[in-house]
Amino acid sequence: MRNASGMPGGLVIAAPASGSGKTTLTLGLLAAYRAQGLDVRAFKNGPDYIDPAFHAAASGRPSFNLDSWAMDARHMAGLVSTARDAELIIAEGSMGLFDGVASSGACSNGASADMAAMMGWPVVLVLDVSGQAQSAAAVAKGFATFRPDVRLAGVILNRVASPRHEALARVGMEQAGIEVLGSLPRQTDVTLPERHLGLVQAGEHEHLQAILSALAAFIGSHVRLERLRQLASGEVSCGPLPFIAPPGQRIALAQDRAFSFMYPHLLEQWRQAGAEILPFSPLADEAPAPSADLCWLPGGYPELHAGVLANAGHFQQGLRHFARTRPVHGECGGYMVMGETLTDADGVTHRMAGLLGLQTSFAKRRMHLGYRLATLSGPMAGREAGQRLRGHEFHYATITAQPDEPLAYVVDANGAAVPETGSRRENATGTFFHFIADAT
């Protein structure tokens, strides 16, 4: 069903907490609807850069992040408008439905509930009912009434142990007046392996399409697909995709298993602004294209490939040559590779490109996680001193040396200064946060 603006209806797949089965259900729904011939589009709440690649593999269409802390309402609506020709929108939530940071950013605090309220998408709550039965209905009832502007379409019971277990849980939902849209039995034969930043990347799965086909069959057998389509709705109006100035006209972009954490919405908006993306693979010992006017090294898992990168002489030499005359910017993993050394989890130190003096180590892992608001102290690729950027940091590296000038004054979502200021030296800049949007 389309709204008055011609946009297709949508649903938010949410849960009370992480690990409840949101991603499994989302991928299964996308693959199942695609198998039916539907044009289904996916979105991901929050700054996750791994799940959208799985969404794209399951739906056959790009998936973009929606982030109410980093983006304003116009930006989010513009991204959703890219799905105006679709037949159904499935948006995967993050963490628990109402979980966000303590203070608001560009629009709100980043919670999946804010996305649901802004877009008018009903919520399908995935409930892990292992260890409970009728009591699950009390949880669902609380989620249904917690915020009047968030509408609960119904629940999908997950990790159901037996038909009797399912019957008891359904009794509770019926008493609470909550519709059960599906019931997923415990199963371990269709799983996606995880790594320390989330799922193992989509590009690393040799048999991903077979896994998605199995998920589609599993979800299709236990979820009321047609009823979900009937419940999908939305209030978002069509709008243009907001302009985000690309960092250059011709952008040499590192892309392989070591450099894959790039937000899809940025690439789309850079292309819409007229930029040309020139991919290259450092792991294949490729250097940035000489015709590019800027080089961008995204994050990823360089610590898993540090030995290969240290011996990629053509890549390192080409990157250093490029940086003599043109900007090079690295985010997180890309920033580490621009530094002097990277010490892996086994304590082995590898020589990196040396564009910056940064030295990092995974020998003593420590998680760094959270939104970042940065005010640039000097110019960065495509941005001037004084400009403010919104981003997100998520890594386990420890800084052992950061001798260069700080790139920015960086604070977290609560306004507290963080020591990961980024670095700048001549044409080289780097940050530990991943850029999401310009701050207004």
N, C-alpha and C positions, 0 to 999 in steps of 0.2 A: 504494500500500500504506500502511495506517495502523499506527501503533505501538500499544502497549498502552494509551496514554492517549487514543487516538482521533485523534491528530494526523496529518495527511497527510505523506508523505515529501517530502524536499527535496533540492536539489542546490546546491552553491556553484560559480558560474562564476568561475574565478580564472585567473591567468597569472603568469609569472615577473616581469613588469614592466608598467608603464603603457604604453598604446599598442599592446598586443598583439591587441586586438579583443574585449575582454570585453563592452563595452557593445553593440556590433553584434550579437554572438551572443545576449546576454541579451534584447535587444529582439526579435530574430528568433524566438527560442524562445517568448517570451511571446505574440507575435502569431500564431505558427504553432499553438500549443496552443489559443489562444482561437478561432482559425478552426475547429479541430476540435470546438469546443463544450465544452472543458474549463474549469473554474473554476480558473485558475492565479493564484497570488498572488506578489508580488515583494517583496524586501527589498534594502536597500543597505547594505553594510558601510561604517562610517565616517561622517564628517560632511558628505558631499556633499549639497547641497540642490538640484541641478539634475537629476541622473539619476532620482530618484523620480518627477518629473513625466512623464518619458518612459516609465517603467515603467507608470504609471497609464494613460497613453494607449494603450500596447500591450496591457495586460491587461484594461482596463476596471475595474480595482479599485485602491484606494489602495495605495501602497507606502510603507513606513516604514523609517527608518534604524535599524540596530543598531550600537551602538558600545561595545565592551568597555572603552574608556578612560573614557568619560563615564557609562556606565550599569552598574549591578550586574546580576548574573545574573537576579535576580527581575524586574527591569525589562525586560530583553531577552526573557525567556521570556513575559512578559505580552503584549508586542507581537507575538511570534510566535503566541500563542494567538488573536489576532484572525483568523488564517487557519485556524481549526479546521474550518470548513465547506468549505474548498477541497479540490481533488483533487490539487494539486501545488504545491510551493513552489520558486521559483527565486530564489536570493540572489546578487546581483552583488558580487563582491569589490572591493577597492580596491588600487591600486598592485600590488606583487608579493604573492604569497600570504602570505609570512612577514614582510612589511614592517610595522613599527609603530614607536612611539616607544621610547626607551631604557628608560623606567621605567613600571611599571604604574599604572593609575588605579583606577577603581571596581572593575574586575574583572580586567583584563589590559591589554595595551599597544595595543589597537586593531587588531591584525593580523587579516586575513581568516581566517587559520588558527585563531585563537582562537575566532572565531564558529563555524567549521566543527566544531571539537572540542566546544564547549559544546552545540551543537544536534545533534550526531551526523550532520550532513549530509555525504555524500561530495562530493569535489571533482572537478569537470570542468576539466582544465587546458587553456587555450587556448594553443597554441604557434605563434608566428610562426616558420615554418621557412624563410623567405626567406634565401638564402645558406648553407643547410646541408641535410643530408639525414639519414643515419643518426645523425649526431652529436646530433640533436634527442632521440634516445632516451636519451642520457646525461643530458641536462637533465631529462627526464621521470623517469628512474630516481632521480635525486637528490631531486626533489620528492616522489616516492613514499615515500622512506625517511627523509627528514629528521626527521619527527616521527611517532612511533608512534601518537599519538592522532589523527592526521589521515589519513583514508583517501582514496586517489586512486581514483576510479571509472574513469578513463580520460582520453584526450586527444582534442582536436579540433585537427587540423592547419589552420593558417591561412596565407593568402597562398602557396598552392601554385602553382608556376609551370607545371607540365605533368603529364600522366599518369606519365611516367617519374620525375619528381621525387617525386610521391606514392608510387609503388611503392618507391623507395629509402627514403623515410621510414618507410613501413609495415614494411619489412624490419627496420629498426633497432628499431621498437617491438615487433615479434614476438620478436626476440631478447632484449629486455629484459622480456618478459612483461607488456607494457602494452597494454590494449585501445584501439584507435582507434575513436572514436565518431562521427567525421565528418571531412570534408576539404573545406576552403573554398578554391576557386580565387581568384586575384587578381581583384578587380573594383573598378571605380571609378564605376559608374553609380548605386550606392545609397550615398550618404554623408550624414553630418550635419555641417554647418559648426560650427566652434568659435570661441570668443571667449576672452579672457584668463583667465576663471575656469572654463573648461570648454566644454561644448557650448552653442551658442546655445539659449536657452530653448524649451521645448516649445511654449509659447503663441505664439511668434513664427513658427512654421512653418505657412504657409498650406496646404501640401499634406502635412502630417504623416501623415495616415491613408494616403495613397497610398504614402508612403515606407515605412511600417510593413507595408503589404500586400506591397510588393516584397521587403522583408526577410524576411517570413514565407515567401514562395515560395522565396527564395534559400536560407534555412536549411533549409526543409523538403525541398529537393532534395538537400542535401549532408550532412545530419546524420541520424543514426539516432534519430528521435524516440521510437519505441516502446521502444527499448533504454534510452534515458535514463530514461523513466518506470519501467522495471523496476529500474533502479539506485537510484532515489530512496529514501531512508530517513531516519530521524531518531530521536532519543532524547528530545527536549524534551517535558516534561509540560505539560498544560493548566494555566493559572493565570490569575488575574484581572489585568486591566490596572492597573498601579500608579497610585496617585493622584499627580498633579502639580497643586499648587494653582494655579489660573488667576490671572493678575494682577488680574482684576476680574470682576464678574458680567456686565456688558455691555461688550464690548471692541470699540471702533472700530478696525478693522484696515485699514491701507492695502494695497491689492491692485491692481496693474497691472504693466505691463512694467518700471517703475522700482522697484517694491517687490514682489518675488516670492520672495525667499529666506527662506521660512518652513518650518521642519521640519514635515512632515505629522503626525508623532507628537504634537507639542505641541498642534496644533489638535484632534486626536482626543481627547487626554487632557483638554484644557480643556473640550471639549464634554461628555465623559463626567462631568466634575466639575460640570456644570450651567451652564457659562458660555454666553453667547450671543455669536456673532461677527457684527459689523455692518461688512461691507466697504465701503470707499469708494475712489475713484480720484483721487489728487492730479493725475495727468496730465489728467484730465477736469475739473480745477479744482473738485473736490468737497471739502468740509470734513468732519471727523468728525461723526458723528451727535450732536446735542445731548443725546440721551437716554443716551448712553454714559457710563460712569463711569471709563473709562480709554481712552487712545489708544496704539496700538502701531504703530510704523513699522518694518517689516522691512527687511532689506538688499535689494540688487538692483543696478541699473545707473543710478543717478541721474546719473552723469557723462555718459551718452549722451542725457539728456533735461534737462540743466541749464537750458537756455534756456527750455524750456516751464515747468519748475517755478518758475523765477525770475519768470515772468510770470503764474503762477497766483495771482492776487490773492485770490480767494475762499478758496482752500485755505490760503494763508499766514495771512490774517487770521483765518479760522476756527480754525486750529491755535493761533494766539496767544491767541485768546479762550478756547478750551478749556483751555489751560494755566494760565490765571489761577486756576482753581478745581479742576482735576483733573489727575492724573498723565498725562504724556506720556513714552513711552520709545521710543528709537530704537536699532536695531542696525545697525552698519556704514553702509550707504548711508542708512538712515533717520537715523542719528546725524549724518551729514554734512549732510543736509537740515535738521536742527534747528539747525545752526550758523549762523555769520554769512555765510561765503562758501564757494563751491566753484569752484575753477579747473579747467577742463577740459583735455584733452590738447593743445588748440591754444593754451593760455595765456590763454584768455578767462575772466575772473572773473565769477561770477554771484552775485547776492544771494540768500541763503537765508532761512529763517524767523526766525533770530535768537533762538531760545529759549535757545541756548547760545552761548558765544563762540568755539567751534571754527571754525578755518579750515583747509581741506584743499585739496590740489592734485594733479592728475594730470599736470601739465606735466613733472614729473620723476618717472616711475613707479618705485616700489620695492616689491617683493613682501613682504608680511607674511603669514606662514603658520604655523599650529600650534595645538595644543590650549592652552587657557587655564583656569586655576583661579583664581577671583576670590573674595576675601573682602570683602564690602561694607563700606565706611566709613560709609555712610549709607543711608537707605531707598531702595529702588527699587520700581517698580510690583509690588505683591504680595509683596515681600520686605523683611525688616528688616535694619538694620545688624548686621554680624557673621555673617550667613548666607553660606554658600559656594556658589558656582555653578560648574558645569562647562560649558565652551563651546569654540568653535573660531573662529579668526580667519583670514580669507583675503581680502586686498584689495591694491590697488596704490596707494592714496592715501598722500600724504605730509602729515603734520601740520605746518602752518606757525604755528599758534597754538592753545593749549589752556589758556585762562586761568582756567577755573572750577575749583571744588574737585574733586579726584579722587573718582570714584564708588567705587573699590575698589582694593585692593592686588592686583595681578594677576601671576601667575607662569606660566611655560610648563610643559610636561610634565616638565621636568627640575628644576623648582623655581627657575629663574632669573627674577628680576623683569623685567618688560617695561614700557616707558614708556607704552604705550597703556592708561592706567588708567581710561578713561571719564571722564565729567564729570557734575556735578549742579549745578543752580541752581533753587532753589524747587521747583516741581512737575516740572521737566524733568530727565530723566536719559538718558544714552546710553552705549553701549559699542561698541567695534570688534569684539568677539567676539559670535558668535551663541550664545544660550543653548540648551543641549541638555537638561540635567537638574540638579537640585539635588545638591550633593555631600553624601554621608553621612559 
